[in-house]
């Protein structure tokens, strides 16, 4: 293999593993805020129970995201030094903004959120949680800004200052608000919230199947299921559609690869399933006539640009992009069906609580949403090839010249072993926390934390005041 391909495999491995965790933390964080708001408004101890339970899971996910994200910072310098030098003058400001507006906010309140426990009142805990989740959202926003600039670069000029060509920012506003940024951040946030709500659904359904923490499990599902269903619909009919429109205007070759469209045509079909043969330049499968034209320009007569308008050397691996894109699309449609059916069973005599087959589906949904989110990320990144910065810098010209294939083979093998071990430990810890279940109500937590003599006095007084012996 070429060093370019090995560099890409290593980065794809590390960034895909990392990308398991940020959507989970963003989605679970949103649910934590909802639990906190209900705790403030109702003073019902069950909301604080759920908050205490889910904040432990959030802390585990958050720590995994931080640990795996640091790897990419080093890879930019070790594997992609030419790229880092080329974009450094632009990315430096974006990453600095992430540190100032995101990490400082997260770091300042993370301890209060994770370890406040029963020491903080509902309002203070909600404030700390909101600040942490806001910081995580800001972090994702700046990262998507940087990646969106790579997809649709603008607001820069290229100068040679003696170390090779470099991109210099000419307009901060244009760099930040590239044409692809708004559709992509909305698409990503909706996906992250779906992953988080599916995680809550999965745990709630697991408890109902095991007949444990039944009331708390039902509460989890009551909160997460409507959110999941609404987000699934919006993701397909609004956010996903807007993303497709943006890609058709800014990156027509990527859209053509996503649908295996080799020739420019009107009334372009959209495939449901299929196979694209890049050598023969044909795509076969199950398709809906004219749907791609309708999606991109709201009319069946719209003309969609095919790959023939792009030089073949600038094509991505068409079938790879085609398959991961349709995996994302088909899973998105499946989520609408799962959410709609679960809501119907919930409304219809609360049959959801006893429908074991439906509960098993909900348990597995978190895995499916993670796969859908990863496949969407792969679509964006594989579809951009062979450009690392669209139509500006080729991936082959961006790698570090002094890294050999032997070093890359060794590092890839090391990452495979290390990440397999890390994933095993993460799943074991997650399984342990879920099986431990939610803690007792807050007042019981306070009693249990007292010395035995004081705890017994408190219990006796409680029995006397309630009419006990």
N, C-alpha and C positions, 0 to 999 in steps of 0.2 A: 504494500500500500504506500501511497505517497504521504509525505509528512503533512500535507494540507488535509488529507482525509483523516489521518490519525489525530491531528489537532481538533478537527471538527467532531470526531467520535468522542474524544475525551471531554470536550466542552459540552457536547450534547448530553453525555452521561451525567456530568456533575450538575449542570443547570436543571436537567429534568428531575433529578433526585431532589434538588433544592426546591423545585417548584411544587412538590407535594405539599409543603408546609405553609407558605404564605397565604394561599387561598383559604386553607383551613383556619388559620389564625384570624384572618379578616372576617370570615363568616361566623365563627364561634364568638368572636368579639362583639359582633352585632347582636347576637342572641343574648350575650351577657348584659349588654346595655338594656335590652328589653326586660330581662329578669330584674335588673336593678330599678328600672322605672316602676315596674309593678310592685316591687318591695316598698318603694317610697310611697306609692299611692295607696296601697292597701294595708301595709303593716302585717301582712300574712306571712308567717315564718317560713312557709314552703318556698317562697321566692328566694329568701336568703339561703335556704338549704341548697336549692338548685344553683345559685350563684357560687356558693362555696365549693360545690362539687365540680362545676364546669371551669372554674378558675384554675383548678389544679391541672385539668386537661389542657387548658389554654397555655399554662406555663410550660408544660412539656412540649407542646407544639411550637411555641414561640422560641424556646431554646434550641430546638432542632433547626428552625429556620435561620437563626443567627449563625449557628455553627456551620451549616452547609453553605450559607451565602458568602462567608468570608473566602471560601475557596475560589470563587470567581474573580475576586479582587486580585488574587495572586496570578491567576491564569492569564489575565489581560497582559501582565508584564512578562510572564515567562513564555507563553505560547503565541501571543499576538502583540509583540512589541511594536511592529510597524503600524498596526491599527491603533494602538494606544498613543503613539506619537502623533498620528494623523488627527485623531479626534480629541486629544487631550485638552486643547484650548477651549473646546465646547463642553465636553463631558465634565471637566473640572468644576465649572460653575454649577452644573446640575447636581453632581454628587455632593458638592459643598452645601448646596441648599438642602439636600436630603439630610445631611448630618445636622444642620442647624435646626431645621423645622420638624424633623421626624425623630431622629435618635435622641435629641435632647428632651423632647416632649415625652417619648416613651420611657427613657431612662429615669426621668424625674418622678414619674408616678408608678412605675412598674412595681417597685417594692411595696407601696401602699396597696396596690391591687392584689398582689400575690400573697402577701403576708399580713394584710390588715385583719382578715378573719373577723372574729367577733369584737375586735378592739375598735373597729370603725363603725359608726352609725351608717344607716342605709344611704343617706344623702352623700356623705363623704366618700363612701365606697363607690357609689355611682359616679361621682365626679372623677375619682381616680381612674376608674375603668374607662370612662368616656375619653379622658385625655390619652390613655394608652392606645385605645382603638383609633382615635384621631391621628396619633403619631404614626401608627402602622399604616393607616390609609394615606397619609402624606408621603410616607416612604414609598409605597407602591406607586403613587402618582408621579413622583420624580423619576422612578425607574422606568415607568411607561413613557414618560416624556423623552427620556434618553433613547429608549428603543424606538419610539415613534419617529424620532429624528433620523435614525438609521433607515427606517422604512420610506420616509418622505422627507428628505433633507432640504432645508431652506434656511435663509438668514445667515449665510456664511460666504466666505471667499477663500480661495486656495492660494497660499503663498509659499515660496521656497525660501527658507531662512538659513540654508546651509546644511540642514540635516534631512533633506528630502521635503517633499510637499506636505504642508500641514493646513488643516481647515481652521480658519479664524472666524469667530462670531462677528457678524455685522449688525444683527438685530436680535436681542434677547427675546423679544416678544415673538418673532417669527420662529426662532428655535424652539421655544416652549410650546407654542400653539401651531405645530405643524398640522397639515390637513388630516392626518391619520390619528392625531392624539385624542380628540374628544370621542369619536366612535370607539376607539380601542379601550380607553379607560372605563367607559360605561359598560362595554362588553365584558371586561375583566372583572369589574366590581360585581356585576350581576352573577358571573360565574363563581366568584369567591363566596358570595352570600349563599348561592345554591349549595356549594360544597359544605359550608358551615351548617346550614339548616339540615342537610341530608345527614350530617354527622349526629346532630341532635335527634333526628328521626330514627336513625339506626340504633342509638343507645336506648331510646324510649321503647322501640319495638322489641329490642332484646330483653328488656326487663319485663315486658308484658308476656313474652313467650316463656320466660322463666318464673312468672308470677311473683316477681319481687318489686318492691317500691312501686306498686301498681298506680297509686294516685299521682305520685310524682312523674311516673312515666307517661301517664295520660296528659298531664300538664305540659310536659315537654312536647308531645305530639300536637297538642292544641295550639301551641305557639309556633312550632316549626312548620307544620304541614301547610297552612294557608300561605305562609311566606314562600315556601318552596314551590308551590303550585303557581302562584302569581309570577314569581321570578322565571319559572320555566316557560310560561307563555310569553312574557315580555322578552326573554332572551331570544326566542325564535322569531317572533313577529315584529319586534322593534329593534333591539340592540344588534342582533345578528344581521337583520336586513340592512340597517344603516352601515354596518361594517362592510357588507358586500358591495353596497353602492360606492363607498369610499374606495375600496380596492379596485373596482371597475374603472374609476376615474384616474386614480393615481398609479396603480400597478396592474395594468391590463394583462400583462404576461402572467402574473401570479393568478389572477382570476381564471384565465384560460387553462392554466395547469390544474387548478382546483376542480374544474369541470371537464378536463380532457378535451378541450375545444381547440382543434388544430386550425380550422378554417374560419375566417370571419364570416358571420352570417346573421341574418335577422331571424326572429322566432327561434332563438337558441334554446335547446332543451336543457333541463336540469336533471341530472342523474340521481337516482335513489341508491342503486347498487350498480357496480360495473367493474370493468377492467380497461385500462388505457395502455395501448402498445405504442411506445414512443418511436420505435424503429419504423413500424408500419404507419404511424400517425393516424391511428384509428382508436375509437373508444366504443365499447359495446356494453350493453347492460339494460337495466330497467330505467326509463326516463319519463319525465313529464314534459310534453311538447310546450315550447314557448315560455316555460316558467323562468328560465334564467333571464330572458329579455324582460319579462315582467318585473322580476326582482331588481334588476339594475336600473330600469328606466320607466317602470310602471306602465308599460305598453308592450303587447306581444310583437309589435312590428319593430321594436328597438334592435339596432345592430350591435352585436357584441364582438369585440375584437378577438381574433384567434391568435394562436401562437405563430402563425405564418407571418405576422407583422413584426416578429422579433427574430433576430438572427439565431439560428440553432445553438450556437455556442453560448448564448445568453439564456437558454432554457434551464429551468430546474429539472430535477428528476420527476417527471410528470406523474407517473403512476404512484410514486410515494406520496406526493402532495395530494393527488386525487383520493387515495385511500384514507389518509388521516383526516382529510377534510370531511369526507362522507361518514366516517366514524363519528366525528363530532356532531354532524347534522342529524344522523339517525338516532344517536343517544339523546339529543335535544328533544326530538319528537317522542322518544320513549319516556322521557321525564314528564312531559305533559300528560301522557297516558297514565303513568303511575300516580302523579299528583291528583289528576281528575278522578281516577277510580278510588283512591284512598279517601278523598273528600266525600265521594258519593257514599261509600260504606260508613263513613263517620256520621253523615247526616241521616242516613237510612237506619234508624234505630240503633245507632252507635255500634253497628256490627263490626266496625274496624277493630274494636278491642278484642273480639273473639275470632277474627278471621286469621288463622295462623298462617295461611299461605301468603296473605297480604302483608302480614308482619314480617315474614321472612324476606319478602321483596324489599321492604323498607330497610331491613338490616343490611342488605347488599347494595342499596342505592348509593351509599357514600363511596364505595369502590368505583361505581359507574360514573359518578360525577367527577371523581379525580381523573379517570381515564379520559372523559370528555374534555376536561380543562387542559390536560396535557396534550391531547390531540389538537386542540385549538392553537396551543403554543407552537407545536410542531408545524402546523399548517402555515403559520405566520413566518417561521424561521426557515423552514425548508423551501417555502415558496419564494423567499427573497433571493435565493441562490441563482447565479454564482456571485452575487453582490453581497458584500458585508455592509456597505453603505450604498443604497440603491442608486445605480447608474453613476456612481462616483468612485468607489473603491472596490475592487474585486477581492473576494476571499483569498484567492491564491496569492495575491500581492500583499496580504495583511499579516501573514504569519511571521514568527521569529525566524530569522535565517540561520541561527546557530543551534537550533534544537534538532537533534538527530532522531531517526526512526526508532533506534534502540531505546532511547530515553522515553519516547512516547509509548512504546509497547509496555515497558516496565511500569510507567505511571498509570496507564489504563488498567493493567492487571492489579496494581495496588489499590486503585480506587474501587474496582469491582469487589475485591475482598473486604476492604474497609467499609464500604457502603452497605454491603450485605450484612456485616456485623452490626453496624449502626442501626439498620432497619430492623434487625432481629431484636436488638435491645429496646428500640422505640416501641415495637409492637408488644413486647412483653410488658413493658411499663404501662403502656396504654391499656392493655388487657387487665393488668392488676388493678389499676385505678377504677376501671369500669366495674369490675367484679366487686370491689370494695363498696361501691355505691355511694349515694349521697350521705352526708353526715346527719346526725340527729338535729332537731331544731336548735336555733341559736341559744335559747335559754338553757337547754340541756347541755350544750357545749360549755357554757359558762359554769354550770354546776359540776360537770365532770372535771373541769380544770382546777377546782378548789381542792384544798386538802381534805382528807376523808372526814375529819371531825366537823369541819365547817359545812361540807356537803351534806352530812347527815342532819345537822341542825337545820339547814335550809329546807331539806326534804320534810322534816317533821313539822316545821312551821307551815309549809305548803299544805300538808295534809290537814293540820288543825284549821287553817283558814278556809279550807274547802269542805270542812265538816267531817273529816276522817278521824280515826282514833289517835 
